[in-house]
């Protein structure tokens, strides 16, 4: 059996519980230590998952255990400094939660740090079983020529936009669209990550040559039929000249192709558990490749920064009241 990936976990909050459960269920990870500044939360989480090495000092944990990966599950507004400290302590690779950054400056700093090591963003949805089927559909061009993609989430673009944009923009890449060129957007209201304000409600169109991607995030987003949980109000529709597919986070998917309609099930949290485990399996494979094989990892910060630039450009285009280049 291949050697397990040695991981130090930083953070013991709600999302960290899912990471820890997925790592243990994956069968490919050895959680060598866990860290949190809150000792009570640290002890409760370590007891729950049976982790012996417990630290309130992340630097000490990294230096003493020399992990292959440091999984940082902390709020976005404090994350960059933690990533910088982890790398200074010797972190060979890092996984961070979304959004990767709240400002363009932070995003650029993470991309620079990712030039010499893998820094991956935990946009794990693309590993969900139904999305794996969509990727095969697009690679084989079953939908024909794709010209439009619509993506929406019921909460602000920085909260869940990294997930829907990662899916929508990967679909665009597989459809041969190339890179996004411009954004025209309207934003209303403010919400906060710490002291950093982000638009509460965003409606935007992204230009890819002759192709278009529409984005809604916040109260302007169309509701997902039958969905009552605001966090699950996520849907993506991909339309080609031969077929169309609609995918929701929690209320199934529908494919219209060759005059037939096919439907399937999606569900949270079961799909997320599968996806999170698969992400850790792929990270281990990426880090075990020879040379710079890790650079092609699907959600590296370099790739995620393109999604981040679209988000940032939405806010800029809305502020300036004009179409802006990405």
C-alpha positions as CSV (number, residue, x, y, z in Angstrom):
1,X,0.0,0.0,0.0
2,X,1.3,3.5,-0.9
3,X,2.5,5.6,2.0
4,X,-0.2,7.8,3.6
5,X,0.0,11.6,3.1
6,X,1.3,13.3,6.3
7,X,-1.0,16.2,7.1
8,X,-1.0,18.9,9.8
9,X,-4.5,20.4,10.3
10,X,-4.8,24.0,11.2
11,X,-8.2,25.1,12.6
12,X,-10.9,23.2,14.4
13,X,-14.0,25.1,13.4
14,X,-17.1,23.7,11.7
15,X,-15.7,23.3,8.2
16,X,-12.5,21.7,9.7
17,X,-14.6,18.9,11.0
18,X,-15.6,17.9,7.5
19,X,-11.9,18.0,6.4
20,X,-10.8,15.8,9.2
21,X,-13.6,13.3,8.6
22,X,-12.8,13.2,4.9
23,X,-9.1,12.7,5.5
24,X,-9.7,9.8,7.8
25,X,-12.4,8.2,5.5
26,X,-10.1,8.6,2.4
27,X,-7.7,6.0,3.7
28,X,-4.8,7.9,2.2
29,X,-4.0,10.5,4.9
30,X,-2.2,10.4,8.2
31,X,-3.2,13.4,10.4
32,X,0.0,13.8,12.3
33,X,-1.0,16.9,14.3
34,X,-3.9,19.3,14.8
35,X,-3.7,23.0,15.7
36,X,-6.0,25.7,17.0
37,X,-5.5,28.8,19.2
38,X,-8.7,27.9,21.2
39,X,-7.5,25.1,23.5
40,X,-11.0,23.9,24.4
41,X,-12.0,23.6,20.7
42,X,-8.6,21.9,20.0
43,X,-9.0,19.3,22.7
44,X,-12.6,18.5,21.8
45,X,-11.8,18.1,18.1
46,X,-8.6,16.1,18.8
47,X,-10.6,13.7,21.1
48,X,-13.4,13.3,18.5
49,X,-10.9,12.2,15.8
50,X,-8.4,10.5,18.0
51,X,-5.5,12.8,17.2
52,X,-2.7,12.6,19.8
53,X,-0.5,15.6,18.8
54,X,-2.2,18.8,19.7
55,X,-0.8,22.3,19.3
56,X,-1.8,25.9,19.9
57,X,1.4,26.9,18.1
58,X,1.2,26.0,14.4
59,X,4.9,26.7,13.8
60,X,5.9,24.1,16.4
61,X,3.6,21.6,14.9
62,X,5.0,22.0,11.4
63,X,8.6,22.0,12.6
64,X,8.2,18.9,14.8
65,X,6.2,16.8,12.4
66,X,7.5,17.9,8.9
67,X,4.1,17.3,7.1
68,X,3.8,16.9,3.4
69,X,0.7,19.0,3.5
70,X,-0.7,21.7,5.9
71,X,-4.5,22.0,5.7
72,X,-5.4,25.5,6.7
73,X,-9.2,25.8,7.5
74,X,-9.4,29.4,8.9
75,X,-11.5,32.5,8.0
76,X,-10.5,34.3,4.8
77,X,-9.7,37.6,6.4
78,X,-6.9,36.1,8.5
79,X,-5.7,33.4,6.1
80,X,-2.8,35.0,4.2
81,X,-0.8,35.6,7.3
82,X,-1.3,32.1,8.4
83,X,-0.2,30.7,5.1
84,X,2.9,32.9,5.1
85,X,3.7,31.7,8.7
86,X,3.1,28.0,7.7
87,X,5.5,28.3,4.8
88,X,8.1,30.1,6.9
89,X,7.9,27.2,9.3
90,X,8.6,24.7,6.5
91,X,5.2,23.7,5.0
92,X,6.0,21.9,1.8
93,X,2.4,22.2,0.4
94,X,-0.8,23.9,1.6
95,X,-4.5,23.5,1.2
96,X,-6.7,26.5,1.9
97,X,-10.5,27.1,2.1
98,X,-12.4,29.4,-0.3
99,X,-12.5,32.2,-1.0
100,X,-8.7,32.1,-1.7
101,X,-8.5,35.9,-0.9
102,X,-10.6,39.0,-0.3
103,X,-8.5,41.4,-2.3
104,X,-6.4,41.3,-5.4
105,X,-3.3,42.1,-3.4
106,X,-3.9,39.0,-1.2
107,X,-4.6,36.9,-4.3
108,X,-1.4,38.0,-6.0
109,X,0.6,37.2,-2.8
110,X,-0.8,33.7,-2.7
111,X,0.0,33.1,-6.3
112,X,3.6,34.2,-5.7
113,X,3.9,31.8,-2.8
114,X,2.5,29.1,-5.0
115,X,5.3,29.3,-7.6
116,X,7.6,27.0,-5.6
117,X,5.1,24.7,-3.9
118,X,1.5,23.5,-4.2
119,X,-1.0,25.8,-2.7
120,X,-4.4,24.4,-3.5
121,X,-7.9,25.9,-2.9
122,X,-10.6,23.6,-1.5
123,X,-13.2,24.1,-4.2
124,X,-14.0,20.4,-3.9
125,X,-17.3,20.4,-5.7
126,X,-15.7,19.6,-9.1
127,X,-15.0,16.1,-7.6
128,X,-18.7,15.4,-6.9
129,X,-19.9,12.3,-8.8
130,X,-22.4,14.1,-11.0
131,X,-19.9,16.7,-12.0
132,X,-17.5,14.0,-13.1
133,X,-20.2,12.9,-15.5
134,X,-20.6,16.4,-16.7
135,X,-16.9,16.7,-17.4
136,X,-17.1,13.6,-19.6
137,X,-20.1,14.9,-21.4
138,X,-18.2,18.2,-22.2
139,X,-15.0,16.5,-23.2
140,X,-16.9,14.3,-25.7
141,X,-18.8,17.4,-27.0
142,X,-22.1,15.6,-26.5
143,X,-23.8,19.0,-26.0
144,X,-22.4,20.3,-29.3
145,X,-21.0,23.8,-29.4
146,X,-21.6,25.5,-26.0
147,X,-22.3,29.2,-26.3
148,X,-23.9,30.1,-22.9
149,X,-23.4,29.1,-19.3
150,X,-25.5,30.4,-16.4
151,X,-24.3,30.1,-12.8
152,X,-26.0,31.3,-9.6
153,X,-25.9,31.2,-5.8
154,X,-28.2,32.6,-3.2
155,X,-25.5,34.1,-1.1
156,X,-22.8,36.7,-1.9
157,X,-20.2,36.0,-4.6
158,X,-17.3,35.7,-2.2
159,X,-19.1,33.3,0.1
160,X,-20.2,30.6,-2.5
161,X,-19.1,32.1,-5.8
162,X,-15.7,30.3,-5.7
163,X,-17.6,27.0,-5.9
164,X,-20.0,28.0,-8.7
165,X,-17.4,29.9,-10.6
166,X,-14.9,27.0,-10.4
167,X,-17.6,24.7,-11.9
168,X,-18.9,27.1,-14.5
169,X,-15.4,28.3,-15.6
170,X,-14.1,24.7,-15.8
171,X,-17.1,23.9,-18.0
172,X,-16.1,26.9,-20.2
173,X,-12.5,25.6,-20.4
174,X,-13.7,22.1,-21.4
175,X,-16.0,23.7,-24.0
176,X,-13.0,25.4,-25.6
177,X,-13.8,29.0,-24.5
178,X,-10.3,30.0,-23.5
179,X,-9.9,32.7,-20.9
180,X,-12.5,35.3,-19.7
181,X,-12.0,38.6,-21.4
182,X,-14.3,41.2,-19.8
183,X,-17.0,41.6,-17.2
184,X,-20.1,43.9,-17.1
185,X,-21.7,43.9,-13.6
186,X,-24.0,45.6,-11.2
187,X,-23.5,45.1,-7.4
188,X,-25.8,46.2,-4.6
189,X,-25.2,46.3,-0.8
190,X,-22.3,45.1,1.4
191,X,-21.5,42.1,3.5
192,X,-18.3,41.6,5.5
193,X,-15.5,39.1,6.0
194,X,-13.9,40.6,9.1
195,X,-13.5,44.2,8.2
196,X,-13.4,43.6,4.5
197,X,-16.6,44.6,2.6
198,X,-17.7,42.6,-0.4
199,X,-20.9,43.1,-2.6
200,X,-24.0,41.5,-1.1
201,X,-25.7,41.1,-4.5
202,X,-24.1,40.7,-7.9
203,X,-25.5,40.3,-11.4
204,X,-22.9,40.0,-14.1
205,X,-22.1,38.9,-17.6
206,X,-18.6,37.6,-18.5
207,X,-17.4,37.7,-22.1
208,X,-15.4,34.9,-23.7
209,X,-15.1,35.9,-27.3
210,X,-18.6,35.3,-28.8
211,X,-19.6,33.2,-25.8
212,X,-21.3,34.5,-22.6
213,X,-21.4,33.4,-18.9
214,X,-24.1,34.9,-16.7
215,X,-23.6,35.1,-13.0
216,X,-26.1,35.9,-10.2
217,X,-25.1,35.9,-6.5
218,X,-27.2,37.1,-3.6
219,X,-30.9,38.1,-3.7
220,X,-31.0,38.6,-7.4
221,X,-30.2,34.9,-8.0
222,X,-33.0,32.7,-9.3
223,X,-34.3,30.2,-6.7
224,X,-33.6,26.5,-7.1
225,X,-36.9,24.8,-7.4
226,X,-37.9,23.0,-4.2
227,X,-34.8,24.2,-2.3
228,X,-35.4,25.9,1.1
229,X,-31.8,26.2,2.4
230,X,-30.1,29.4,1.3
231,X,-26.7,27.8,1.2
232,X,-28.0,25.2,-1.2
233,X,-29.3,27.7,-3.7
234,X,-26.7,26.9,-6.3
235,X,-27.3,26.0,-9.9
236,X,-25.5,25.9,-13.2
237,X,-26.9,25.5,-16.7
238,X,-24.8,24.7,-19.7
239,X,-26.4,25.1,-23.1
240,X,-25.0,23.8,-26.4
241,X,-26.5,23.6,-29.9
242,X,-27.2,19.8,-29.4
243,X,-28.2,19.7,-25.8
244,X,-28.4,21.3,-22.4
245,X,-27.7,20.3,-18.8
246,X,-28.9,21.9,-15.5
247,X,-27.2,21.0,-12.3
248,X,-28.2,22.0,-8.7
249,X,-26.3,21.4,-5.5
250,X,-29.1,19.6,-3.7
251,X,-32.1,19.2,-6.0
252,X,-30.8,17.0,-8.8
253,X,-29.7,17.5,-12.4
254,X,-31.5,17.3,-15.7
255,X,-30.0,16.6,-19.2
256,X,-31.9,17.4,-22.4
257,X,-30.1,15.6,-25.3
258,X,-31.3,14.2,-28.6
259,X,-34.9,14.8,-27.8
260,X,-34.7,13.0,-24.5
261,X,-34.7,14.2,-20.9
262,X,-32.6,12.4,-18.3
263,X,-32.6,13.2,-14.6
264,X,-30.4,12.3,-11.7
265,X,-30.0,13.0,-8.0
266,X,-27.7,15.4,-6.2
267,X,-27.5,15.7,-2.4
268,X,-25.7,17.5,0.4
269,X,-23.8,16.4,2.4
270,X,-23.3,13.0,0.8
271,X,-21.9,14.3,-2.5
272,X,-19.6,16.7,-0.6
273,X,-18.2,13.9,1.5
274,X,-17.3,11.9,-1.6
275,X,-15.8,15.0,-3.3
276,X,-13.7,16.0,-0.3
277,X,-12.2,12.5,0.0
278,X,-11.5,12.4,-3.7
279,X,-9.7,15.8,-3.5
280,X,-7.3,14.5,-0.8
281,X,-6.6,11.4,-2.9
282,X,-5.7,13.6,-5.9
283,X,-3.6,15.9,-3.7
284,X,-1.6,12.9,-2.6
285,X,-1.1,11.8,-6.2
286,X,-0.1,15.3,-7.2
287,X,2.5,15.6,-4.5
288,X,4.0,12.2,-5.2
289,X,4.6,13.1,-8.9
290,X,8.2,13.6,-9.9
291,X,9.6,17.1,-10.4
292,X,7.0,19.8,-10.9
293,X,4.0,17.5,-11.5
294,X,2.1,19.2,-8.7
295,X,1.9,22.4,-10.8
296,X,-1.0,20.9,-12.9
297,X,-3.2,20.4,-9.8
298,X,-6.8,21.3,-10.7
299,X,-7.4,23.9,-8.0
300,X,-3.9,25.4,-7.6
301,X,-3.9,29.0,-6.5
302,X,-2.7,30.0,-10.0
303,X,-5.9,28.4,-11.5
304,X,-8.1,29.7,-8.7
305,X,-6.7,33.2,-9.2
306,X,-8.4,33.4,-12.6
307,X,-11.7,32.8,-10.9
308,X,-10.8,35.3,-8.2
309,X,-10.0,37.9,-10.9
310,X,-13.5,37.5,-12.3
311,X,-15.0,38.1,-8.9
312,X,-12.8,41.2,-8.3
313,X,-13.6,42.5,-11.8
314,X,-17.3,42.2,-11.0
315,X,-16.9,44.6,-8.1
316,X,-14.7,47.0,-10.1
317,X,-17.0,47.0,-13.1
318,X,-19.9,47.8,-10.8
319,X,-18.0,50.7,-9.1
320,X,-16.9,52.2,-12.4
321,X,-20.2,51.6,-14.2
322,X,-18.5,50.2,-17.3
323,X,-17.3,47.0,-18.9
324,X,-13.9,46.0,-17.5
325,X,-11.2,43.7,-18.8
326,X,-10.5,40.7,-16.6
